């Protein structure tokens, strides 16, 4: 069984989630990165239209997104800096 692996890259906060990689689980994990602004490394996140829309949404909110192979690096340290956002959630 494949699992999601979510880990924080900066401090001692570590979170490991074991789940079947699914579109809805990926979207939930991406939203969870907004709850504690930091730098995250996510593995096994899919590339469906809905998952890419979730990535685009958190990027619109100020997150920096970088990919490297099957890893997605999400930096949410500078999110929510604007007063208004225009978000297209697909």
C-alpha positions as CSV (number, residue, x, y, z in Angstrom):
1,X,0.0,0.0,0.0
2,X,1.3,3.4,-0.9
3,X,1.2,6.1,1.7
4,X,1.4,9.9,1.9
5,X,4.4,11.2,3.8
6,X,4.1,14.7,5.1
7,X,7.0,16.2,7.0
8,X,8.0,19.6,8.1
9,X,11.4,20.7,6.8
10,X,12.3,23.5,9.2
11,X,11.7,22.7,12.9
12,X,11.0,19.7,15.0
13,X,7.3,19.5,13.9
14,X,6.9,16.2,12.1
15,X,3.7,14.7,10.8
16,X,3.4,11.4,9.0
17,X,0.1,10.4,7.5
18,X,-0.5,6.9,6.3
19,X,-3.3,6.7,3.8
20,X,-4.1,5.5,0.3
21,X,-3.1,8.2,-2.0
22,X,-6.3,9.6,-3.4
23,X,-7.4,12.8,-4.9
24,X,-9.5,13.8,-1.8
25,X,-6.7,12.9,0.6
26,X,-4.2,14.9,-1.4
27,X,-6.5,18.0,-1.4
28,X,-6.9,17.7,2.4
29,X,-3.2,17.5,3.0
30,X,-2.6,20.5,0.7
31,X,-5.2,22.5,2.7
32,X,-3.6,21.3,6.0
33,X,-0.3,23.0,5.0
34,X,-2.2,26.3,5.4
35,X,-3.0,25.6,9.0
36,X,0.6,26.0,10.3
37,X,2.6,28.2,8.0
38,X,6.0,26.6,7.4
39,X,7.9,24.7,4.8
40,X,6.6,21.2,3.9
41,X,7.7,18.4,1.8
42,X,4.9,16.2,0.4
43,X,5.3,12.9,-1.3
44,X,2.9,10.8,-3.4
45,X,0.5,13.7,-4.1
46,X,-1.2,13.0,-7.5
47,X,-1.5,15.3,-10.5
48,X,-5.2,15.2,-11.2
49,X,-7.0,18.4,-12.3
50,X,-8.5,18.7,-8.8
51,X,-5.1,18.3,-7.1
52,X,-3.5,20.8,-9.4
53,X,-6.4,23.2,-8.7
54,X,-5.8,22.8,-4.9
55,X,-2.1,23.6,-5.5
56,X,-3.0,26.6,-7.6
57,X,-5.3,27.8,-4.8
58,X,-2.8,27.7,-2.1
59,X,-0.3,29.3,-4.4
60,X,-2.8,32.2,-4.9
61,X,-2.9,32.6,-1.2
62,X,0.8,33.2,-1.2
63,X,2.4,29.7,-0.9
64,X,5.5,29.0,-2.9
65,X,5.4,25.7,-4.7
66,X,8.3,23.7,-6.1
67,X,8.4,20.2,-7.4
68,X,11.2,17.7,-7.6
69,X,10.3,14.3,-8.9
70,X,7.6,12.9,-6.7
71,X,8.1,15.5,-4.0
72,X,6.2,18.8,-3.8
73,X,7.7,21.5,-1.6
74,X,5.1,23.9,-0.2
75,X,6.3,27.0,1.6
76,X,3.4,28.7,3.4
77,X,5.4,31.0,5.6
78,X,4.2,34.1,3.8
79,X,0.6,33.3,3.2
80,X,-2.4,35.6,3.7
81,X,-0.5,38.8,3.1
82,X,-3.1,40.6,1.0
83,X,-6.5,42.0,2.0
84,X,-8.3,40.4,-0.9
85,X,-7.8,37.3,-3.1
86,X,-9.4,36.3,-6.3
87,X,-9.3,32.5,-6.3
88,X,-10.3,30.1,-9.0
89,X,-10.7,26.7,-7.4
90,X,-11.3,25.0,-10.8
